[in-house]
Amino acid sequence: MDDALLTETNPLPAAFDERLAAQLGFLIEVDRLKTVLRQSPLAAARRRENDAEHSWHLALMVILLAEYADEPIDVGRTMRLVVVHDLVEIYAGDTPLYDQEGALTQAAREQEAAGRLFGLLPDDQAGLLRELWDEFEARRTPEARFAKAMDRLQPMLLNWMARGGTWRTPGVTALDVRTRTSSVGEASATLGEVAKSIIDEGERQGWIRPAP
């Protein structure tokens, strides 16, 4: 990706206050999220979803499914977590769930991207977004655990509608799917059972390779 910021190609008016210019510049830069393609196929169209669509979908899932969280959660904070969680992929790129090679460098790439991207904001807001991103990654709070559960459940729904989707990735088996989506049940016993049923039926339908 070009190292130049989007606003360097068409600078904002010079009259803007420094803080406001930084905020608007960041908002323009994160428009790049709409160009980061994920592996998950859309249910409503014959194309892959992008990161911005994914994040929006997760925010809506939080609103509707928060009642199934095993621990009380702050819905607003959880929504902020899912909106922020993939922003680093603007610079780090998406790492598919079953990409073992990409996973080896994922943490380093995303840490570097977080510093670069959030550093575009005024210090207080840079710290706020970095705190949210770190919280999501660490999963130490009920909100972060539920946000991660939504991040795993949403692609499962899309894969189900695609009759396999990324489940058909070469070498991936039902055991891999169960292992990598276990965070759903860690945040919600109810939704964990939903995930289990989806995987079991996907395996029965032949959309997921049987576990060895």
C-alpha positions in Angstrom: 0.0 0.0 0.0 1.1 3.6 -0.7 2.7 5.1 2.4 1.2 8.5 1.7 -1.8 9.5 3.7 -5.0 10.0 1.7 -5.1 13.7 2.7 -1.6 14.2 1.2 -3.1 13.8 -2.2 -5.7 16.5 -1.5 -4.9 18.4 1.7 -7.7 19.8 3.9 -8.1 23.6 4.0 -5.3 25.2 5.9 -7.6 27.2 8.0 -8.8 24.2 10.1 -7.8 24.0 13.7 -4.9 21.6 14.2 -6.9 19.2 16.4 -9.9 19.2 14.1 -7.7 18.7 11.0 -6.1 15.7 12.7 -9.5 14.2 13.5 -10.8 14.8 10.0 -7.6 13.4 8.5 -8.0 10.2 10.5 -11.6 9.8 9.5 -10.6 10.2 5.8 -7.7 7.7 6.2 -9.9 5.0 7.8 -12.0 5.1 4.6 -9.4 2.6 3.5 -11.1 0.0 5.7 -13.8 -0.3 3.0 -11.1 -1.6 0.6 -9.8 -4.4 2.9 -11.4 -7.6 1.7 -12.0 -10.5 4.0 -12.4 -14.1 3.0 -16.1 -14.4 4.1 -18.7 -14.3 1.4 -21.7 -12.1 1.7 -25.1 -13.7 2.2 -26.8 -11.2 -0.1 -24.4 -10.9 -3.0 -21.8 -12.9 -4.9 -18.7 -11.2 -3.5 -16.6 -11.1 -0.3 -17.3 -8.7 2.5 -14.9 -5.9 3.4 -13.7 -5.0 6.9 -16.1 -2.0 7.2 -19.1 -4.1 6.5 -17.9 -6.7 8.9 -17.4 -4.2 11.7 -20.9 -2.7 11.1 -22.4 -6.1 11.2 -20.7 -6.9 14.5 -22.0 -3.6 16.1 -25.6 -4.6 15.1 -25.0 -8.1 16.5 -23.9 -6.6 19.8 -27.1 -4.6 20.1 -29.3 -7.5 19.3 -27.5 -10.4 21.1 -26.2 -8.7 24.2 -29.0 -10.3 26.3 -27.2 -13.7 25.7 -23.9 -12.6 27.3 -23.1 -14.8 30.3 -21.7 -11.7 32.1 -23.3 -8.2 32.2 -21.8 -6.0 29.5 -21.8 -2.3 28.7 -23.3 -2.5 25.2 -22.0 0.9 24.2 -18.4 0.0 25.1 -18.7 -3.3 23.4 -19.9 -1.6 20.2 -16.9 0.7 20.4 -14.6 -2.3 20.6 -16.0 -4.0 17.5 -16.0 -0.8 15.5 -12.3 -0.2 16.4 -11.0 -3.8 16.4 -10.2 -4.2 12.7 -8.9 -0.6 11.9 -5.3 -1.8 12.1 -6.0 -4.0 9.1 -5.9 -0.8 7.0 -2.1 -1.2 7.2 -1.6 -4.7 8.4 -4.0 -6.4 6.0 -6.6 -9.0 6.9 -5.2 -12.3 8.2 -7.8 -15.1 7.4 -8.7 -17.3 10.4 -7.2 -20.4 8.9 -4.0 -18.8 7.5 -1.4 -20.4 9.7 1.5 -18.8 7.9 0.0 -15.3 8.2 -0.7 -15.9 11.8 3.0 -16.1 12.6 3.5 -12.4 11.8 0.0 -11.1 12.5 0.7 -9.7 16.0 3.8 -7.8 14.9 2.1 -6.4 11.8 -0.9 -5.3 13.8 1.1 -3.7 16.6 3.1 -1.7 14.1 -0.1 -0.7 12.3 -1.8 0.4 15.5 1.0 2.7 16.4 1.0 4.3 12.9 -2.8 4.6 12.5 -3.8 5.7 16.0 -0.9 8.1 16.0 -2.6 10.2 13.4 -5.1 11.4 16.1 -4.6 13.9 18.9 -2.9 12.3 21.8 -6.0 11.8 24.0 -8.0 10.2 21.3 -5.0 8.2 20.1 -4.8 6.8 23.6 -8.5 6.1 23.7 -8.6 4.1 20.5 -5.4 2.3 21.4 -6.9 1.3 24.7 -10.0 -0.1 23.0 -8.0 -2.0 20.5 -5.7 -3.4 23.2 -8.8 -4.4 25.3 -10.3 -6.3 22.4 -7.0 -8.1 21.8 -6.5 -9.1 25.4 -10.1 -10.2 26.1 -9.7 -9.5 29.8 -13.1 -7.8 30.2 -16.6 -9.2 29.7 -17.1 -6.6 26.9 -14.0 -7.8 25.0 -14.9 -11.4 25.4 -18.4 -10.8 24.0 -17.0 -8.6 21.2 -14.6 -11.5 20.2 -17.5 -13.9 20.3 -19.4 -11.8 17.8 -16.2 -11.6 15.7 -16.3 -15.4 15.5 -20.0 -15.9 15.2 -20.6 -13.5 12.3 -18.4 -15.4 9.8 -20.1 -18.6 10.8 -23.5 -17.2 9.7 -22.0 -16.1 6.4 -20.3 -19.5 5.9 -23.6 -21.2 6.6 -25.4 -19.2 4.0 -22.6 -19.9 1.5 -22.9 -23.7 2.3 -19.3 -23.8 3.4 -17.5 -20.5 2.5 -14.1 -20.4 4.3 -14.8 -23.7 5.9 -13.8 -25.2 2.5 -10.3 -23.8 2.9 -7.8 -26.6 2.0 -6.8 -28.6 5.0 -9.4 -27.1 7.3 -11.5 -29.7 9.2 -14.5 -29.5 11.6 -12.0 -29.7 14.5 -10.2 -26.6 13.3 -13.5 -24.8 13.0 -14.5 -25.8 16.5 -11.2 -24.8 18.0 -11.0 -21.4 16.3 -14.6 -20.5 17.2 -14.5 -21.7 20.8 -14.5 -18.0 22.0 -18.2 -17.9 21.2 -19.0 -20.3 24.0 -16.6 -18.6 26.3 -18.7 -15.5 26.3 -22.2 -17.0 25.9 -23.3 -20.5 26.6 -26.4 -19.9 24.5 -24.6 -18.7 21.5 -21.9 -21.3 22.0 -24.7 -23.9 21.5 -25.8 -22.0 18.4 -22.2 -22.2 17.0 -22.0 -25.9 17.9 -25.2 -26.6 16.0 -24.1 -24.7 13.0 -20.8 -26.6 12.8 -22.3 -30.0 13.5 -24.9 -29.5 10.8 -22.3 -28.0 8.4 -20.2 -31.2 8.9 -23.3 -33.4 8.4 -24.1 -31.5 5.1 -20.6 -32.0 3.9 -19.7 -28.4 3.9 -16.9 -28.9 6.4 -14.4 -31.8 6.3 -15.0 -34.3 9.1 -12.7 -34.0 12.1 -9.9 -36.5 12.0 
